[in-house]
Amino acid sequence: MSEWISVKERLPRSVINKVLVWTEHDDLCGYIGFAHYEKYNGEEAWWDLEHGERFDKRGWRVTYWMPLPEPPKEEDHVEG
């Protein structure tokens, strides 16, 4: 499993990457969710894939992210 990566260290390379993110809010505990990172015309945004909006629109800051693991291969699936 991948390790958490600080957004200060590096950002995802492509907007098509769906990643797991750790977000923080001034008044609340952290939140783990699915997101993608986008940079367009110099503007950067993290999109909350569960709620369909940018994290910053609700006051959340993405502080860490990690790539999702590869899905299981067909031969890894065992019928019980």
C-alpha positions as CSV (number, residue, x, y, z in Angstrom):
1,M,0.0,0.0,0.0
2,S,1.2,3.5,-0.8
3,E,2.1,6.0,1.9
4,W,0.4,9.3,2.3
5,I,2.0,12.1,0.3
6,S,1.9,15.7,1.5
7,V,0.5,18.2,-1.1
8,K,3.5,20.4,-0.1
9,E,5.8,17.6,-1.3
10,R,4.1,16.8,-4.7
11,L,0.7,16.7,-6.5
12,P,-0.8,14.1,-8.7
13,R,0.5,14.2,-12.3
14,S,-2.8,13.9,-14.1
15,V,-6.4,15.0,-13.5
16,I,-7.6,11.5,-14.5
17,N,-6.0,10.0,-11.4
18,K,-8.6,9.2,-8.8
19,V,-6.9,9.3,-5.4
20,L,-7.6,9.0,-1.7
21,V,-7.3,12.3,0.2
22,W,-7.0,13.4,3.8
23,T,-8.7,16.8,4.3
24,E,-8.8,19.2,7.2
25,H,-11.3,21.8,8.3
26,D,-10.9,24.6,10.9
27,D,-13.8,23.4,13.0
28,L,-13.9,19.7,12.4
29,C,-11.8,16.6,12.5
30,G,-10.2,15.2,9.3
31,Y,-12.0,13.5,6.5
32,I,-10.9,10.7,4.1
33,G,-12.5,10.7,0.7
34,F,-12.1,10.1,-3.0
35,A,-11.0,13.0,-5.2
36,H,-9.2,14.1,-8.3
37,Y,-6.8,17.0,-8.7
38,E,-7.2,19.5,-11.5
39,K,-5.2,22.4,-12.7
40,Y,-6.7,24.6,-15.5
41,N,-5.6,28.1,-16.6
42,G,-3.3,28.3,-13.5
43,E,-6.1,27.5,-11.0
44,E,-5.7,24.3,-8.9
45,A,-8.7,22.4,-7.4
46,W,-9.4,19.2,-5.6
47,W,-12.8,17.7,-6.5
48,D,-14.7,15.7,-4.0
49,L,-16.0,12.7,-6.0
50,E,-18.5,11.7,-3.4
51,H,-20.3,15.1,-3.3
52,G,-19.5,16.4,-6.8
53,E,-17.9,19.7,-5.7
54,R,-14.6,21.2,-4.9
55,F,-13.4,20.6,-1.3
56,D,-12.5,24.3,-0.8
57,K,-16.1,25.4,-1.6
58,R,-17.1,23.8,1.8
59,G,-14.0,25.0,3.7
60,W,-12.0,21.8,3.5
61,R,-8.3,21.7,2.7
62,V,-6.6,18.7,1.1
63,T,-3.4,18.2,3.0
64,Y,-2.4,14.6,2.0
65,W,-3.2,12.2,-0.8
66,M,-2.3,8.7,-2.0
67,P,-2.8,6.8,-5.2
68,L,-5.5,4.1,-5.2
69,P,-4.2,0.5,-5.4
70,E,-4.5,-1.4,-8.7
71,P,-7.8,-3.5,-8.8
72,P,-7.4,-7.2,-8.4
73,K,-6.6,-9.3,-11.5
74,E,-9.1,-11.9,-12.7
75,E,-6.8,-14.7,-11.7
76,D,-6.6,-13.3,-8.1
77,H,-10.4,-13.8,-7.7
78,V,-11.2,-17.1,-6.1
79,E,-14.7,-18.5,-6.0
80,G,-15.6,-20.0,-2.6
